[in-house]
């Protein structure tokens, strides 16, 4: 765990440089430290280095890892950045402060119902499948405006922004540009895009949140992941 503080500092420095190169205020960009598959001890090391915002892909893994950490560190902010199944909505609303992966009206309705029941209001981002990859979650870019409208007007969800995961191969820049354009025309202030390999490019295209895991925590051990 000793490398985490230094790696966090290196990532933050790169973020600051990318922001300044784009003529942006570095303080306007939030680092989401993606702790999926990494143990609570790794999260504690990051917390000790001043990192307060974390991202997890799976509700069950986060449920096993974060309640104690959130009780100990009240300022900790937890983002769900992986696909959300309808049967996990109750747990997600109870645990996460931001849910970044809403991608269909049925899920939006389940989320709205649980928010009304629980009285807890996580911030909401819609996931857009900018590459139109059939194996990947996210709404088609051509349907994103309609989903924003449905979430706002029919389900009264507080949609703050959009998220995307570009295809693994090829230039991510057109995908970042597309997401920023969809967000702008819908009046959405939050654009979550960019990961360890491309977050500087994302910042250059207007990312307000970047999701960085391996550059902070190291290689993931997927065999240890809680399903």
Secondary structure, DSSP 8 states (H G I E B T S, - for coil): -TTHHHHHHHHHHHHHHHHHHTT--GGG-EEEEE-TTS-HHHHHHHHHTT--EEEES-HHHHHHHHHHHHHH-TT-EEEE-S---GGGHHHHHHH-SEEEEE-SHHHHHHHHHHHHHH----EEEEEEETT--TTS-SEEGGGHHHHHHIIIIIS---EEEEEE---SSS-SHHHHHHHHHHHHHTT--EEE---TTTHHHHHHTT-SEEEE-HHHH-S--GGG---
